[in-house]
Amino acid sequence: MGKLRVGMLTSGGDCPGLNATIRGAAKAIYEAFGEDKVEIIGIHDGYHGLIHGVYKSMQPSDFSGILTQGGTILGTKRTPFKMMQIIEDDKVDKVKEMKETYKDLKLDCLFTLGGNGTHKTANMLSEEGLNVIGLPKTIDNDIFGTDVTFGFHSAVDIGTEVIDRIHTTANSHSRVMVIEIMGNKAGWLTLYSGLAGGADIILLPEIPYDINKVAQACQKRADAGRNFSILAVAEGCFDIEEAKLKKKERARLRAEQGLTTATSRIAKEIQTMTGLETRTVVPGHMLRGGSPSAYDRILATQFGAHAAQLLKNGKYGYTVAMVDGKITENPLGDVAMKTKFVPVDCKMVKTARDIGISFGD
């Protein structure tokens, strides 16, 4: 009997914890089956590498020293799920090529580390007959069926530090500071970072804001002698009027106004309405960078080890999850095509409201 052959890929945006998860999965696979009986194939640049056959046979030494390393040793690219079944100008049948690469590599299973888009494609490949096991990664924490994703807590730490640092300069200059936090559809990262960082106003995609109430909250602080205000704003947030529009319509109107981001428009409106000097801060991809937090290193290792157990048990078509503090798994079909949004009445939102944080509603 030949060696067990396991493919691994990381797809979508990078984040702290990807390498820790790769390491946890590899070490657990070697422990379960024996190093001499397993071959792990690292597929480069996500599904792009699976489509075009770009890969490397990994050695046990490749997984040493990467626990604390940010990014991904396998590289990553965004290959949108909506384009997977469309043959573009290059005439490449992506689904066919992925299946061919899987077959040519004689893989017994494919581990896919990624977010919502990655899970959609993983589910499709599973439905096409491939043995797939998913691992939930995203700084957005918006994968359905799991309480937390690896990468989220590290990003919260970074977002919190950004807000902490902005406090001192906001106070020194008596400014309103509008901080844009990644999160296009779900506001988990902004909510947690804003609460941990002591933001005065938190704006989320799930809670459309009234700019008048946002301005009033800033003015109220100024009238009370507080010389600055901090807003933690999710990049995907929108006001109550934009909430009535479709995404493309919102984007078109913003482009016409010359203010393509929510933060730039909010800052301009606050300054116009209150006269308070207002600035924007965009940490952007810094939220994705650097070494994973201790929490994420542990979570990533737990997730990787559980994925190896699923492999050992021949339980394919699942993705790893944490539910009520326990590591478990969900069928890919139950997770794909769904997004975990911030419930507007959740405990975190209530806590923020209880201490006087405004959500602009």
Secondary structure, DSSP 8 states (H G I E B T S, - for coil): ---EEEEEEE-SS--TTHHHHHHHHHHHHHHHH-GGGEEEEEETTTHHHHHHT-EEE--GGGGTT-TT--S-TT------GGGTT---TT---HHHHHHHHHHHTT-SEEEEEESHHHHHHHHHHHHTT--EEEEEB-TT--BTT-S--BTHHHHHHHHHHHHHHHHHHHHHHT-EEEEEES-SS--HHHHHHHHHHT-SEEE-TTS-B-HHHHHHHHHHHHHTT---EEEEEETT--BTTGGGS-HHHHHHHHHHHT--SHHHHHHHHHHHHH---EEEE--GGGGG-S---HHHHHHHHHHHHHHHHHHHTT--SEEEEEETTEEEEEEHHHHTT-B----TTSHHHHHHHHTT-B---
